[in-house]
Amino acid sequence: MKFIKTILNKVLVLMFLFVAFSCSTDDGAVSCVPTTTVSRSINLNLPLYVNLNNPGGWIYLEGVNTGTRGLIVVNTGVGYKAYDRNAPHICPTQKSTIYVIDDIKMYCEEDGAEWILTTGQPTKVSNRAPRTYQAIRNGDQLFITN
């Protein structure tokens, strides 16, 4: 019985250590990519945001509380995602802003990095997904926050 308790204690300690070290506040971006407050809501019925009513539709969102370079907001077909337009894998430069190309991928002019628009998965050069913010629909409103 004492042997079983010893084994169980060791297993519990190992599980605790695994959980403790697997938790991280790192959002995947390199440390020189600035963090800013993101807090916007948009009315999806407005003509400016009509593209977001269809799966695969996307917009650039700029202005107050949209990060340092704005956001890319996309309808994934099962919800919404909002990506920071700073390339997550390199320090910001004039050419490191992310753009949408061919309505299916995001692209960084600085080094040719690419990501899948609807998932954020890197496909070329970068091994990091763009910083992603919560995008939650409630009725006709889409709330984007960090």
Secondary structure by P-SEA (a helix, b strand, c coil): caaaaaaaaaaaaaaaaaaaaaccccccccccbbbbbbbbccccccccccccccccbbbbbbcccccccbbbbbccccbbbbbbccccccccccccbbbbccccbbbbcccbbbbccccccccccccccccccbbbbcccbbbbcc
